Amino acid sequence: MKHIIIAILCVATSLTFAQHENHDKHKSNSNQWSSSRPDGHAPISVMGDHTHHKGEFMFSYRYMTMDMRQLRQGTNDVSSSDAHTNYMVAPIDMIMNMHMLGAMYAPSDKITIMAMANYLENDMNLQMRNGNQFSTNTSGFGDIMVSALYNFFNKNRKTMHAQLGVNIPTGSIEEKGVLPVSMGNAVQLPYPMQTGTGSFGAKLGLTYLEQYKKFSRGHQLYALVNINDNNQDYKFGNRYSFNNWIAAKAGENLSVSVRLEILFIDEIDGTSPVLNPMMVTTADTINSGGGYVNSGFGLNYMIKNGSLKGLRFAGEISTALYQDLNGIQLKQNYNLMFGLQYAMH
């Protein structure tokens, strides 16, 4: 059902874009959509939101912290006791920190090349059936995403581009830790504690942007599809997102934004032979994936003059308005993301 919904959104959105473009052909050309305004970039949590003109570079750094707590089954909160009915261990909370480095370069006005790498830090607190608590943590480099963005048009303050990306599985799926039941031996930790996917993936995206005198808006559809089973005979669930945002200028250098995202994540396909799905909820693949409606509030500040011209500071806080989770999982509490972006012409 979720795939049908995404397909309908893709078709409907594409038709809307086509209508805009057809209508614009009858208008005289005006200024192009511009990234030189404070609202010229999407909220910092949206990746691949814009393209560049020929010869332009952009470097970026993002820091994200995701806080997850309170167990949930479907759309209802549940307790650790509920989870302990079928599992010896249940998570209490988890914090994931991520550092992301990105680079963009435009060899032409039509094509922009983008690459992103990240470093993750995962910390989870858990409770055993007997009430004892313990924690696990992992850290390391994640997967690398390399993409090409193709610009279809940019006129009348409207632009649209497509994204085709490849996920390169450089992160680890063999992170280990010592558990109370492992007799002092380091054993492999469950799926959420890994720093990579172990699978090649394809990212397909479509982004449409419009600018007005005082504000701008954007819409982005994307799918991240894991192509192959990794060397432990599973692959993480595919992700399907429909992101929408409006950003308003609050001066020459500052803009504020609100964002709404519909997100579907498939269940993990397959199982790792080295994990015991009866031990902890996070080692059982039925407790993965779900549907979300996420909201965000962000700020973008742009330096427009001087030696630091082209440098942007951005931040966004987001939370889930709705969560329908498969099985028993920790629900999302909030996400915080901060970033720097520096463009060179």
TIZA-345216 format. One record per residue (C-alpha): residue number from 1; x, y, z; chain; residue in three letters. Coordinates in nm, 4 decimals, decimal comma. Last residue first. Layout:
N
[NUM; [X; Y; Z]; 'A'; 'ALA'] ...
! end
This chain:
345
[345; [3,1990; 3,0807; -0,7484]; 'A'; 'HIS'] [344; [3,2641; 2,9336; -0,4067]; 'A'; 'MET'] [343; [2,9845; 2,8162; -0,1788]; 'A'; 'ALA'] [342; [3,0264; 2,7474; 0,1937]; 'A'; 'TYR'] [341; [2,7657; 2,5529; 0,3908]; 'A'; 'GLN'] [340; [2,7704; 2,5093; 0,7676]; 'A'; 'LEU'] [339; [2,5271; 2,2913; 0,9567]; 'A'; 'GLY'] [338; [2,3165; 2,2185; 1,2614]; 'A'; 'PHE'] [337; [2,0655; 1,9362; 1,3012]; 'A'; 'MET'] [336; [1,8460; 1,8441; 1,5962]; 'A'; 'LEU'] [335; [1,6077; 1,5496; 1,5872]; 'A'; 'ASN'] [334; [1,3320; 1,4798; 1,8392]; 'A'; 'TYR'] [333; [1,1552; 1,1992; 2,0274]; 'A'; 'ASN'] [332; [1,1518; 0,9206; 1,7719]; 'A'; 'GLN'] [331; [0,9862; 0,6014; 1,8913]; 'A'; 'LYS'] [330; [1,1781; 0,3053; 2,0272]; 'A'; 'LEU'] [329; [1,0502; -0,0106; 1,8614]; 'A'; 'GLN'] [328; [0,8010; -0,2924; 1,9082]; 'A'; 'ILE'] [327; [0,6505; -0,4410; 1,5914]; 'A'; 'GLY'] [326; [0,6223; -0,2157; 1,2857]; 'A'; 'ASN'] [325; [0,5908; 0,1484; 1,3844]; 'A'; 'LEU'] [324; [0,3109; 0,3936; 1,3060]; 'A'; 'ASP'] [323; [0,4449; 0,7353; 1,4058]; 'A'; 'GLN'] [322; [0,2663; 1,0701; 1,3744]; 'A'; 'TYR'] [321; [0,3709; 1,4268; 1,4517]; 'A'; 'LEU'] [320; [0,7366; 1,3233; 1,4535]; 'A'; 'ALA'] [319; [0,9813; 1,5913; 1,5634]; 'A'; 'THR'] [318; [1,2183; 1,8349; 1,4002]; 'A'; 'SER'] [317; [1,4662; 2,0992; 1,5093]; 'A'; 'ILE'] [316; [1,6579; 2,2795; 1,2373]; 'A'; 'GLU'] [315; [1,9799; 2,4751; 1,2092]; 'A'; 'GLY'] [314; [2,1697; 2,6714; 0,9484]; 'A'; 'ALA'] [313; [2,4836; 2,8807; 0,9089]; 'A'; 'PHE'] [312; [2,5759; 2,9856; 0,5563]; 'A'; 'ARG'] [311; [2,9016; 3,1107; 0,4055]; 'A'; 'LEU'] [310; [2,8768; 3,2672; 0,0593]; 'A'; 'GLY'] [309; [3,0630; 3,5870; 0,1500]; 'A'; 'LYS'] [308; [3,3190; 3,5138; 0,4206]; 'A'; 'LEU'] [307; [3,5703; 3,7732; 0,2960]; 'A'; 'SER'] [306; [3,3102; 4,0484; 0,2958]; 'A'; 'GLY'] [305; [2,9448; 4,0489; 0,1988]; 'A'; 'ASN'] [304; [2,6427; 3,8192; 0,1810]; 'A'; 'LYS'] [303; [2,6796; 3,6074; 0,4947]; 'A'; 'ILE'] [302; [2,3766; 3,3804; 0,5081]; 'A'; 'MET'] [301; [2,1675; 3,2710; 0,8071]; 'A'; 'TYR'] [300; [1,9179; 2,9862; 0,7707]; 'A'; 'ASN'] [299; [1,6735; 2,8960; 1,0495]; 'A'; 'LEU'] [298; [1,4564; 2,5867; 1,0870]; 'A'; 'GLY'] [297; [1,1320; 2,4394; 1,2170]; 'A'; 'PHE'] [296; [1,0512; 2,0767; 1,1358]; 'A'; 'GLY'] [295; [0,7607; 1,8366; 1,1113]; 'A'; 'SER'] [294; [0,7648; 1,4599; 1,0542]; 'A'; 'ASN'] [293; [0,4802; 1,2307; 0,9499]; 'A'; 'VAL'] [292; [0,6087; 0,8779; 0,9923]; 'A'; 'TYR'] [291; [0,5442; 0,5229; 0,8684]; 'A'; 'GLY'] [290; [0,7153; 0,2041; 0,9768]; 'A'; 'GLY'] [289; [1,0326; 0,0009; 0,9612]; 'A'; 'GLY'] [288; [1,1815; -0,2481; 1,2024]; 'A'; 'SER'] [287; [1,0587; -0,4727; 1,4842]; 'A'; 'ASN'] [286; [0,9819; -0,7696; 1,2566]; 'A'; 'ILE'] [285; [1,3595; -0,7821; 1,2036]; 'A'; 'THR'] [284; [1,4257; -0,9210; 1,5512]; 'A'; 'ASP'] [283; [1,7675; -0,8165; 1,6877]; 'A'; 'ALA'] [282; [1,6352; -0,4793; 1,8123]; 'A'; 'THR'] [281; [1,3700; -0,6509; 2,0254]; 'A'; 'THR'] [280; [1,6332; -0,8397; 2,2254]; 'A'; 'VAL'] [279; [1,7187; -1,2064; 2,2863]; 'A'; 'MET'] [278; [1,4590; -1,3892; 2,0776]; 'A'; 'MET'] [277; [1,5967; -1,2568; 1,7464]; 'A'; 'PRO'] [276; [1,9387; -1,4150; 1,8172]; 'A'; 'ASN'] [275; [2,1924; -1,2474; 1,5874]; 'A'; 'LEU'] [274; [2,4797; -1,4227; 1,4061]; 'A'; 'VAL'] [273; [2,2664; -1,5548; 1,1190]; 'A'; 'PRO'] [272; [2,1611; -1,2012; 1,0190]; 'A'; 'SER'] [271; [1,8044; -1,1919; 0,8946]; 'A'; 'THR'] [270; [1,6298; -1,1189; 0,5636]; 'A'; 'GLY'] [269; [1,4596; -0,7986; 0,4478]; 'A'; 'ASP'] [268; [1,4543; -0,5259; 0,7140]; 'A'; 'ILE'] [267; [1,1056; -0,3715; 0,7240]; 'A'; 'GLU'] [266; [1,0347; -0,0863; 0,4854]; 'A'; 'ASP'] [265; [1,0627; 0,2795; 0,5844]; 'A'; 'ILE'] [264; [0,7894; 0,5262; 0,4864]; 'A'; 'PHE'] [263; [0,8251; 0,9022; 0,5340]; 'A'; 'LEU'] [262; [0,5808; 1,1904; 0,4887]; 'A'; 'ILE'] [261; [0,7637; 1,5162; 0,5574]; 'A'; 'GLU'] [260; [0,6475; 1,8622; 0,6657]; 'A'; 'LEU'] [259; [0,8805; 2,1610; 0,6898]; 'A'; 'ARG'] [258; [0,8717; 2,5124; 0,8343]; 'A'; 'VAL'] [257; [1,1382; 2,7681; 0,7541]; 'A'; 'SER'] [256; [1,2905; 3,0920; 0,8805]; 'A'; 'VAL'] [255; [1,5204; 3,3158; 0,6763]; 'A'; 'SER'] [254; [1,8077; 3,5482; 0,7645]; 'A'; 'LEU'] [253; [2,0596; 3,7617; 0,5745]; 'A'; 'ASN'] [252; [1,8599; 4,0367; 0,4033]; 'A'; 'GLU'] [251; [1,5797; 4,0237; 0,6591]; 'A'; 'GLY'] [250; [1,3329; 3,7665; 0,7878]; 'A'; 'ALA'] [249; [1,2898; 3,5980; 0,4506]; 'A'; 'LYS'] [248; [1,0334; 3,3180; 0,4538]; 'A'; 'ALA'] [247; [1,0971; 2,9475; 0,3930]; 'A'; 'ALA'] [246; [0,8239; 2,6967; 0,3041]; 'A'; 'ILE'] [245; [0,8862; 2,3227; 0,3047]; 'A'; 'TRP'] [244; [0,7660; 1,9915; 0,1639]; 'A'; 'ASN'] [243; [0,9321; 1,6479; 0,1798]; 'A'; 'ASN'] [242; [0,7904; 1,3258; 0,0321]; 'A'; 'PHE'] [241; [1,0078; 1,0327; 0,1407]; 'A'; 'SER'] [240; [1,0459; 0,6632; 0,0584]; 'A'; 'TYR'] [239; [1,3082; 0,4529; 0,2392]; 'A'; 'ARG'] [238; [1,4021; 0,0932; 0,1583]; 'A'; 'ASN'] [237; [1,4520; -0,1438; 0,4492]; 'A'; 'GLY'] [236; [1,7974; -0,2682; 0,5439]; 'A'; 'PHE'] [235; [1,9375; -0,5693; 0,3640]; 'A'; 'LYS'] [234; [1,9936; -0,9234; 0,4835]; 'A'; 'TYR'] [233; [2,2134; -1,2240; 0,4091]; 'A'; 'ASP'] [232; [2,5091; -1,1467; 0,6388]; 'A'; 'GLN'] [231; [2,7345; -1,0598; 0,3447]; 'A'; 'ASN'] [230; [2,4907; -0,7890; 0,2379]; 'A'; 'ASN'] [229; [2,1750; -0,8573; 0,0397]; 'A'; 'ASP'] [228; [2,1620; -0,6454; -0,2748]; 'A'; 'ASN'] [227; [1,9857; -0,3361; -0,4090]; 'A'; 'ILE'] [226; [1,8941; -0,1163; -0,1137]; 'A'; 'ASN'] [225; [1,6459; 0,1401; -0,2478]; 'A'; 'VAL'] [224; [1,6492; 0,5033; -0,1346]; 'A'; 'LEU'] [223; [1,3429; 0,6767; -0,2795]; 'A'; 'ALA'] [222; [1,3018; 1,0508; -0,3103]; 'A'; 'TYR'] [221; [1,0364; 1,3158; -0,3586]; 'A'; 'LEU'] [220; [1,1154; 1,6786; -0,2855]; 'A'; 'GLN'] [219; [0,8921; 1,9836; -0,2695]; 'A'; 'HIS'] [218; [1,0065; 2,3418; -0,2218]; 'A'; 'GLY'] [217; [0,8847; 2,6860; -0,1230]; 'A'; 'ARG'] [216; [1,0207; 3,0377; -0,1273]; 'A'; 'SER'] [215; [0,9422; 3,3606; 0,0556]; 'A'; 'PHE'] [214; [0,9387; 3,7400; 0,0388]; 'A'; 'LYS'] [213; [0,9499; 3,8225; -0,3334]; 'A'; 'LYS'] [212; [0,8578; 3,4765; -0,4557]; 'A'; 'TYR'] [211; [1,0702; 3,1710; -0,5213]; 'A'; 'GLN'] [210; [0,9712; 2,8256; -0,6416]; 'A'; 'GLU'] [209; [1,1516; 2,4916; -0,6106]; 'A'; 'LEU'] [208; [1,0894; 2,1378; -0,7410]; 'A'; 'TYR'] [207; [1,3004; 1,8373; -0,6422]; 'A'; 'THR'] [206; [1,2945; 1,4826; -0,7845]; 'A'; 'LEU'] [205; [1,4939; 1,1974; -0,6336]; 'A'; 'GLY'] [204; [1,6221; 0,8460; -0,6979]; 'A'; 'LEU'] [203; [1,8775; 0,6955; -0,4619]; 'A'; 'LYS'] [202; [2,0214; 0,3556; -0,5469]; 'A'; 'ALA'] [201; [2,1822; 0,1228; -0,2939]; 'A'; 'GLY'] [200; [2,4795; -0,1046; -0,2501]; 'A'; 'PHE'] [199; [2,4526; -0,3098; 0,0646]; 'A'; 'SER'] [198; [2,6568; -0,3510; 0,3841]; 'A'; 'GLY'] [197; [2,4233; -0,1072; 0,5559]; 'A'; 'THR'] [196; [2,6656; 0,0929; 0,7674]; 'A'; 'GLY'] [195; [2,7252; 0,2148; 1,1233]; 'A'; 'THR'] [194; [2,5650; -0,0786; 1,3047]; 'A'; 'GLN'] [193; [2,3858; -0,0225; 1,6350]; 'A'; 'MET'] [192; [2,0359; -0,0255; 1,4837]; 'A'; 'PRO'] [191; [2,0920; -0,3810; 1,3450]; 'A'; 'TYR'] [190; [2,1816; -0,5665; 1,6620]; 'A'; 'PRO'] [189; [2,5294; -0,5956; 1,8214]; 'A'; 'LEU'] [188; [2,7853; -0,8613; 1,7345]; 'A'; 'GLN'] [187; [2,9473; -1,0226; 2,0349]; 'A'; 'VAL'] [186; [3,2443; -0,9190; 2,2489]; 'A'; 'ALA'] [185; [3,3144; -1,1829; 2,5116]; 'A'; 'ASN'] [184; [3,2959; -1,1175; 2,8868]; 'A'; 'GLY'] [183; [3,0426; -1,3930; 2,9539]; 'A'; 'MET'] [182; [2,8074; -1,2753; 2,6728]; 'A'; 'SER'] [181; [2,4987; -1,2420; 2,8968]; 'A'; 'VAL'] [180; [2,5864; -0,9032; 3,0500]; 'A'; 'PRO'] [179; [2,6882; -0,7784; 2,7025]; 'A'; 'LEU'] [178; [3,0315; -0,6947; 2,5584]; 'A'; 'VAL'] [177; [3,0101; -0,5084; 2,2282]; 'A'; 'GLY'] [176; [3,0489; -0,5638; 1,8543]; 'A'; 'LYS'] [175; [3,0147; -0,3735; 1,5256]; 'A'; 'GLU'] [174; [3,0027; -0,6113; 1,2285]; 'A'; 'GLU'] [173; [2,7799; -0,4213; 0,9828]; 'A'; 'ILE'] [172; [3,0471; -0,1557; 0,9189]; 'A'; 'SER'] [171; [3,0241; 0,1429; 0,6850]; 'A'; 'GLY'] [170; [3,1780; 0,1615; 0,3353]; 'A'; 'THR'] [169; [2,8669; 0,0347; 0,1580]; 'A'; 'PRO'] [168; [2,8573; 0,2734; -0,1442]; 'A'; 'ILE'] [167; [2,5122; 0,4288; -0,1914]; 'A'; 'ASN'] [166; [2,4667; 0,5384; -0,5528]; 'A'; 'VAL'] [165; [2,2718; 0,8487; -0,6521]; 'A'; 'GLY'] [164; [2,0459; 0,9751; -0,9270]; 'A'; 'LEU'] [163; [1,8874; 1,3110; -0,8522]; 'A'; 'GLN'] [162; [1,6397; 1,5060; -1,0639]; 'A'; 'ALA'] [161; [1,6043; 1,8825; -1,0945]; 'A'; 'HIS'] [160; [1,3308; 2,1444; -1,1072]; 'A'; 'MET'] [159; [1,3440; 2,5218; -1,1073]; 'A'; 'THR'] [158; [1,1067; 2,8133; -1,0722]; 'A'; 'LYS'] [157; [1,1876; 3,1824; -1,0311]; 'A'; 'ARG'] [156; [1,0597; 3,2498; -1,3836]; 'A'; 'ASN'] [155; [1,3367; 3,0285; -1,5139]; 'A'; 'LYS'] [154; [1,5466; 2,7274; -1,4202]; 'A'; 'ASN'] [153; [1,4829; 2,4083; -1,6154]; 'A'; 'PHE'] [152; [1,5552; 2,0353; -1,6149]; 'A'; 'PHE'] [151; [1,8601; 2,0435; -1,3857]; 'A'; 'ASN'] [150; [2,0341; 1,7080; -1,3453]; 'A'; 'TYR'] [149; [2,1834; 1,6164; -1,0080]; 'A'; 'LEU'] [148; [2,4458; 1,3402; -0,9975]; 'A'; 'ALA'] [147; [2,5021; 1,1504; -0,6762]; 'A'; 'SER'] [146; [2,7669; 0,9820; -0,4604]; 'A'; 'VAL'] [145; [2,6630; 0,8534; -0,1175]; 'A'; 'MET'] [144; [2,9223; 0,7087; 0,1209]; 'A'; 'ILE'] [143; [2,8310; 0,4598; 0,3955]; 'A'; 'ASP'] [142; [2,9156; 0,5121; 0,7609]; 'A'; 'GLY'] [141; [3,2394; 0,5781; 0,9448]; 'A'; 'PHE'] [140; [3,2637; 0,4585; 1,3013]; 'A'; 'GLY'] [139; [3,1071; 0,4495; 1,6436]; 'A'; 'SER'] [138; [2,9394; 0,1938; 1,8674]; 'A'; 'THR'] [137; [2,7768; 0,1976; 2,2081]; 'A'; 'ASN'] [136; [2,5983; -0,0464; 2,4377]; 'A'; 'THR'] [135; [2,4355; 0,0148; 2,7739]; 'A'; 'SER'] [134; [2,3196; -0,1892; 3,0731]; 'A'; 'PHE'] [133; [2,0158; -0,2205; 3,2979]; 'A'; 'GLN'] [132; [1,9092; -0,4914; 3,5395]; 'A'; 'ASN'] [131; [1,5332; -0,5323; 3,5829]; 'A'; 'GLY'] [130; [1,5188; -0,9128; 3,5697]; 'A'; 'ASN'] [129; [1,3815; -0,8990; 3,2120]; 'A'; 'ARG'] [128; [1,6864; -0,7003; 3,1049]; 'A'; 'MET'] [127; [1,6843; -0,3270; 3,0415]; 'A'; 'GLN'] [126; [1,8659; -0,1377; 2,7654]; 'A'; 'LEU'] [125; [2,0475; 0,1915; 2,7126]; 'A'; 'ASN'] [124; [2,1691; 0,2701; 2,3595]; 'A'; 'MET'] [123; [2,4524; 0,4921; 2,2318]; 'A'; 'ASP'] [122; [2,5368; 0,5237; 1,8624]; 'A'; 'ASN'] [121; [2,8103; 0,7514; 1,7215]; 'A'; 'GLU'] [120; [2,8228; 0,7913; 1,3440]; 'A'; 'LEU'] [119; [3,0697; 0,9395; 1,0934]; 'A'; 'TYR'] [118; [2,9421; 1,0505; 0,7539]; 'A'; 'ASN'] [117; [3,0291; 1,0870; 0,3868]; 'A'; 'ALA'] [116; [2,8478; 1,2813; 0,1153]; 'A'; 'MET'] [115; [2,9264; 1,3357; -0,2537]; 'A'; 'ALA'] [114; [2,7503; 1,5618; -0,5062]; 'A'; 'MET'] [113; [2,7990; 1,6212; -0,8800]; 'A'; 'ILE'] [112; [2,5965; 1,9001; -1,0431]; 'A'; 'THR'] [111; [2,4774; 1,8767; -1,4046]; 'A'; 'ILE'] [110; [2,2816; 2,1216; -1,6206]; 'A'; 'LYS'] [109; [2,4831; 2,4405; -1,5757]; 'A'; 'ASP'] [108; [2,8006; 2,2420; -1,6351]; 'A'; 'SER'] [107; [3,0849; 2,0779; -1,4409]; 'A'; 'PRO'] [106; [2,8966; 2,1719; -1,1217]; 'A'; 'ALA'] [105; [3,0681; 2,0682; -0,7993]; 'A'; 'TYR'] [104; [2,9192; 1,9672; -0,4637]; 'A'; 'MET'] [103; [3,0905; 1,8479; -0,1455]; 'A'; 'ALA'] [102; [2,9528; 1,7013; 0,1758]; 'A'; 'GLY'] [101; [3,0743; 1,6074; 0,5223]; 'A'; 'LEU'] [100; [2,8307; 1,4620; 0,7745]; 'A'; 'MET'] [99; [2,8810; 1,4114; 1,1497]; 'A'; 'HIS'] [98; [2,6147; 1,1916; 1,3078]; 'A'; 'MET'] [97; [2,5016; 1,1470; 1,6662]; 'A'; 'ASN'] [96; [2,2561; 0,8710; 1,7549]; 'A'; 'MET'] [95; [2,0924; 0,8641; 2,0965]; 'A'; 'ILE'] [94; [1,8990; 0,5615; 2,2169]; 'A'; 'MET'] [93; [1,6455; 0,4918; 2,4903]; 'A'; 'ASP'] [92; [1,5070; 0,2114; 2,7041]; 'A'; 'ILE'] [91; [1,5771; -0,0881; 2,4809]; 'A'; 'PRO'] [90; [1,4274; -0,4303; 2,5655]; 'A'; 'ALA'] [89; [1,6006; -0,7513; 2,6723]; 'A'; 'VAL'] [88; [1,4797; -1,1082; 2,7373]; 'A'; 'MET'] [87; [1,2189; -1,0855; 2,4631]; 'A'; 'TYR'] [86; [0,8638; -1,2210; 2,4251]; 'A'; 'ASN'] [85; [0,6826; -1,0958; 2,7373]; 'A'; 'THR'] [84; [0,9755; -0,8644; 2,8042]; 'A'; 'HIS'] [83; [0,8403; -0,6222; 2,5410]; 'A'; 'ALA'] [82; [0,5185; -0,5689; 2,7354]; 'A'; 'ASP'] [81; [0,7151; -0,5262; 3,0572]; 'A'; 'SER'] [80; [0,9287; -0,2609; 2,8855]; 'A'; 'SER'] [79; [0,6101; -0,0623; 2,8375]; 'A'; 'SER'] [78; [0,3963; 0,0161; 2,5322]; 'A'; 'VAL'] [77; [0,2988; 0,3360; 2,3495]; 'A'; 'ASP'] [76; [0,0382; 0,2928; 2,0783]; 'A'; 'ASN'] [75; [0,0519; 0,3780; 1,7055]; 'A'; 'THR'] [74; [0,1993; 0,0470; 1,5922]; 'A'; 'GLY'] [73; [0,3925; -0,0778; 1,8919]; 'A'; 'GLN'] [72; [0,5864; 0,1933; 2,0734]; 'A'; 'ARG'] [71; [0,8663; 0,1926; 2,3271]; 'A'; 'LEU'] [70; [0,9610; 0,5235; 2,4884]; 'A'; 'GLN'] [69; [1,2865; 0,6909; 2,3777]; 'A'; 'ARG'] [68; [1,4705; 0,8059; 2,0650]; 'A'; 'MET'] [67; [1,6891; 1,1176; 2,0407]; 'A'; 'ASP'] [66; [1,8582; 1,1973; 1,7081]; 'A'; 'MET'] [65; [2,1616; 1,4274; 1,7014]; 'A'; 'THR'] [64; [2,2777; 1,5737; 1,3712]; 'A'; 'MET'] [63; [2,5914; 1,7637; 1,2774]; 'A'; 'TYR'] [62; [2,6289; 1,8897; 0,9233]; 'A'; 'ARG'] [61; [2,9343; 2,0109; 0,7324]; 'A'; 'TYR'] [60; [2,9212; 2,1491; 0,3802]; 'A'; 'SER'] [59; [3,1415; 2,2336; 0,0842]; 'A'; 'PHE'] [58; [3,0146; 2,4026; -0,2321]; 'A'; 'MET'] [57; [3,1878; 2,4454; -0,5656]; 'A'; 'PHE'] [56; [3,0781; 2,6438; -0,8735]; 'A'; 'GLU'] [55; [3,2308; 2,5920; -1,2203]; 'A'; 'GLY'] [54; [2,9025; 2,5775; -1,4108]; 'A'; 'LYS'] [53; [2,6047; 2,6939; -1,2065]; 'A'; 'HIS'] [52; [2,4922; 2,4981; -0,9030]; 'A'; 'HIS'] [51; [2,2075; 2,2643; -0,8106]; 'A'; 'THR'] [50; [1,9683; 2,2618; -0,5164]; 'A'; 'HIS'] [49; [1,7907; 2,0371; -0,2637]; 'A'; 'ASP'] [48; [2,0349; 1,7474; -0,2666]; 'A'; 'GLY'] [47; [1,9877; 1,6876; 0,1051]; 'A'; 'MET'] [46; [1,7068; 1,8276; 0,3218]; 'A'; 'VAL'] [45; [1,8017; 1,8450; 0,6923]; 'A'; 'SER'] [44; [1,9503; 2,1951; 0,6507]; 'A'; 'ILE'] [43; [1,6149; 2,3460; 0,5546]; 'A'; 'PRO'] [42; [1,6155; 2,4213; 0,1806]; 'A'; 'ALA'] [41; [1,8570; 2,6730; 0,0317]; 'A'; 'HIS'] [40; [1,7744; 3,0029; -0,1384]; 'A'; 'GLY'] [39; [1,5869; 3,1303; 0,1692]; 'A'; 'ASP'] [38; [1,8853; 3,3479; 0,2683]; 'A'; 'PRO'] [37; [1,9028; 3,4674; -0,0931]; 'A'; 'ARG'] [36; [2,1977; 3,3899; -0,3213]; 'A'; 'SER'] [35; [2,0509; 3,0491; -0,4138]; 'A'; 'SER'] [34; [1,8552; 3,2044; -0,6990]; 'A'; 'SER'] [33; [1,5598; 3,0892; -0,9123]; 'A'; 'TRP'] [32; [1,6109; 3,2584; -1,2460]; 'A'; 'GLN'] [31; [1,5013; 3,6108; -1,3264]; 'A'; 'ASN'] [30; [1,2332; 3,6674; -1,5845]; 'A'; 'SER'] [29; [1,1539; 3,5038; -1,9149]; 'A'; 'ASN'] [28; [0,8330; 3,6198; -2,0761]; 'A'; 'SER'] [27; [0,5406; 3,3965; -2,0071]; 'A'; 'LYS'] [26; [0,3766; 3,1493; -2,2425]; 'A'; 'HIS'] [25; [0,6362; 2,8841; -2,1759]; 'A'; 'LYS'] [24; [0,5668; 2,9273; -1,8038]; 'A'; 'ASP'] [23; [0,2280; 2,7587; -1,8355]; 'A'; 'HIS'] [22; [0,3877; 2,4460; -1,9801]; 'A'; 'ASN'] [21; [0,6434; 2,4417; -1,7009]; 'A'; 'GLU'] [20; [0,3826; 2,4838; -1,4282]; 'A'; 'HIS'] [19; [0,1630; 2,2143; -1,5822]; 'A'; 'GLN'] [18; [0,4604; 1,9783; -1,6033]; 'A'; 'ALA'] [17; [0,5411; 2,0387; -1,2373]; 'A'; 'PHE'] [16; [0,1839; 1,9568; -1,1392]; 'A'; 'THR'] [15; [0,1926; 1,6417; -1,3507]; 'A'; 'LEU'] [14; [0,5163; 1,5379; -1,1806]; 'A'; 'SER'] [13; [0,3607; 1,5955; -0,8383]; 'A'; 'THR'] [12; [0,0568; 1,3831; -0,9182]; 'A'; 'ALA'] [11; [0,2669; 1,1029; -1,0647]; 'A'; 'VAL'] [10; [0,5133; 1,0956; -0,7765]; 'A'; 'CYS'] [9; [0,2409; 1,1233; -0,5134]; 'A'; 'LEU'] [8; [0,0490; 0,8351; -0,6739]; 'A'; 'ILE'] [7; [0,3661; 0,6223; -0,6808]; 'A'; 'ALA'] [6; [0,4342; 0,7002; -0,3136]; 'A'; 'ILE'] [5; [0,0802; 0,5956; -0,2185]; 'A'; 'ILE'] [4; [0,1089; 0,2749; -0,4234]; 'A'; 'ILE'] [3; [0,4408; 0,1953; -0,2526]; 'A'; 'HIS'] [2; [0,2809; 0,2425; 0,0898]; 'A'; 'LYS'] [1; [0,0000; 0,0000; 0,0000]; 'A'; 'MET'] 
! end
